[in-house]
Amino acid sequence: MTHAGATRVVVERSNPAAVSRELWKGLVRFNREHAGPLSYARTVMSLRDRKGRLLGGLILQSYWRESYIELLWVSARTRGTGFGRRLLQEAEKRARRRGSRLIHLNTYSFQAPGFYEKQGYRRFGEVSGSPRGERRHFYVKRLRAT
């Protein structure tokens, strides 16, 4: 047991990346002990033009029987062309293939809540005030096996 008087909170400045890795290892070890293997995978998909320029993309994390869309972004010139929907559909397909039963994400009120609702995502929560005058929305979608 750690003595409370010797324990302190430290802001890591010299090597925060190494400390971050150790923190993740500790959490993953704890999670595996209590919920079994994570079967974690991170998939990065990009949207590129003929010259290879980045126009958008999606980052998907999958673990246990769920997936999380960490990020979905399409450039201003690509918005409204259906490519965001295609990225989302590909993420859902990959999540299903991995055995995910649900997929979740969050977005701000100034980003794309309406887009996700059109794609069948259901809002299950929100917080307001950060940034000022805006809201952060949390969404989930149940995935059916194909």
C-alpha positions as CSV (number, residue, x, y, z in Angstrom):
1,M,0.0,0.0,0.0
2,T,1.3,3.5,-0.9
3,H,1.7,5.9,2.0
4,A,-0.5,9.0,1.2
5,G,2.1,11.4,2.5
6,A,4.7,10.2,0.0
7,T,2.3,10.3,-3.0
8,R,2.0,13.4,-5.2
9,V,0.5,14.5,-8.4
10,V,3.1,15.3,-11.1
11,V,2.6,17.0,-14.4
12,E,4.8,15.0,-16.8
13,R,7.0,17.3,-18.8
14,S,10.2,15.4,-19.6
15,N,8.7,12.4,-21.3
16,P,4.9,12.5,-21.3
17,A,4.6,10.0,-24.2
18,A,6.3,7.3,-22.2
19,V,4.2,7.9,-19.2
20,S,1.1,7.9,-21.4
21,R,2.0,4.5,-22.7
22,E,2.5,3.2,-19.2
23,L,-0.9,4.6,-18.1
24,W,-2.6,2.9,-21.1
25,K,-0.8,-0.4,-20.3
26,G,-2.1,-0.2,-16.7
27,L,-5.7,0.5,-17.8
28,V,-5.7,-2.2,-20.5
29,R,-4.3,-4.8,-17.9
30,F,-7.1,-3.9,-15.5
31,N,-9.7,-4.0,-18.2
32,R,-8.5,-7.5,-19.4
33,E,-8.6,-8.8,-15.8
34,H,-12.2,-7.7,-15.4
35,A,-13.8,-8.0,-18.9
36,G,-11.5,-10.3,-20.9
37,P,-9.4,-9.7,-24.0
38,L,-10.0,-6.3,-25.7
39,S,-9.4,-7.5,-29.2
40,Y,-8.4,-3.8,-29.8
41,A,-8.0,-2.5,-33.3
42,R,-7.5,1.0,-34.7
43,T,-8.4,1.6,-38.3
44,V,-7.5,4.8,-40.1
45,M,-9.2,5.5,-43.5
46,S,-8.5,8.4,-45.7
47,L,-10.3,10.0,-48.6
48,R,-7.9,11.2,-51.4
49,D,-8.1,12.9,-54.7
50,R,-6.3,11.7,-57.9
51,K,-3.2,13.5,-56.9
52,G,-3.2,11.9,-53.5
53,R,-4.2,15.0,-51.5
54,L,-6.0,14.3,-48.3
55,L,-9.7,15.3,-48.5
56,G,-10.9,13.6,-45.4
57,G,-11.0,10.5,-43.3
58,L,-12.2,8.5,-40.4
59,I,-10.5,6.9,-37.4
60,L,-12.3,3.9,-35.9
61,Q,-11.4,2.1,-32.7
62,S,-12.9,-1.4,-32.0
63,Y,-12.8,-3.3,-28.8
64,W,-14.8,-6.0,-27.1
65,R,-18.2,-5.9,-28.9
66,E,-18.3,-2.2,-29.7
67,S,-16.6,0.4,-32.0
68,Y,-16.0,4.1,-31.5
69,I,-15.6,6.7,-34.2
70,E,-12.8,8.8,-32.8
71,L,-12.8,11.2,-35.7
72,L,-14.6,11.9,-39.0
73,W,-13.6,14.8,-41.1
74,V,-14.1,15.8,-44.7
75,S,-12.7,19.0,-46.3
76,A,-15.0,21.9,-47.1
77,R,-14.9,21.2,-50.9
78,T,-15.8,17.5,-50.3
79,R,-18.8,18.1,-47.9
80,G,-22.2,17.3,-49.4
81,T,-20.8,14.9,-52.0
82,G,-21.7,11.7,-50.1
83,F,-18.1,10.8,-49.2
84,G,-18.7,11.3,-45.4
85,R,-21.6,8.9,-45.6
86,R,-19.4,6.4,-47.5
87,L,-16.7,6.6,-44.9
88,L,-19.2,6.1,-42.2
89,Q,-20.7,3.1,-44.0
90,E,-17.3,1.5,-44.4
91,A,-16.6,2.0,-40.7
92,E,-19.9,0.3,-39.8
93,K,-19.1,-2.6,-42.2
94,R,-15.7,-3.1,-40.6
95,A,-17.2,-2.8,-37.1
96,R,-19.8,-5.5,-37.9
97,R,-17.1,-7.7,-39.4
98,R,-15.2,-7.5,-36.1
99,G,-18.3,-8.5,-34.1
100,S,-19.3,-5.1,-32.8
101,R,-22.9,-4.8,-31.8
102,L,-22.9,-1.1,-31.5
103,I,-20.9,1.9,-32.7
104,H,-20.8,5.3,-30.9
105,L,-19.3,8.8,-31.4
106,N,-19.6,12.4,-30.3
107,T,-19.9,15.6,-32.2
108,Y,-20.4,19.3,-31.4
109,S,-23.5,21.3,-32.3
110,F,-21.5,23.3,-34.9
111,Q,-20.2,20.1,-36.5
112,A,-22.6,17.4,-37.8
113,P,-25.3,16.2,-35.5
114,G,-27.9,16.2,-38.2
115,F,-25.7,14.2,-40.5
116,Y,-25.3,11.4,-37.9
117,E,-29.1,11.4,-37.2
118,K,-29.8,10.9,-40.9
119,Q,-27.4,7.9,-40.8
120,G,-29.5,6.3,-38.1
121,Y,-27.5,7.4,-35.0
122,R,-29.5,8.0,-31.8
123,R,-28.5,10.8,-29.4
124,F,-28.2,9.5,-25.9
125,G,-26.7,12.5,-24.1
126,E,-25.3,16.0,-24.4
127,V,-23.3,18.5,-22.4
128,S,-23.4,22.3,-23.0
129,G,-21.2,25.3,-22.5
130,S,-17.9,24.1,-24.0
131,P,-17.2,25.9,-26.2
132,R,-19.5,28.7,-25.1
133,G,-22.9,28.6,-26.6
134,E,-22.4,25.1,-28.1
135,R,-23.3,21.6,-27.1
136,R,-21.5,18.2,-27.4
137,H,-23.8,15.4,-28.5
138,F,-23.2,11.7,-27.9
139,Y,-24.6,9.2,-30.4
140,V,-25.0,5.4,-30.6
141,K,-26.1,3.1,-33.4
142,R,-27.0,-0.6,-32.9
143,L,-25.3,-2.7,-35.6
144,R,-27.2,-5.6,-37.2
145,A,-25.2,-8.6,-38.4
146,T,-25.0,-8.9,-42.2
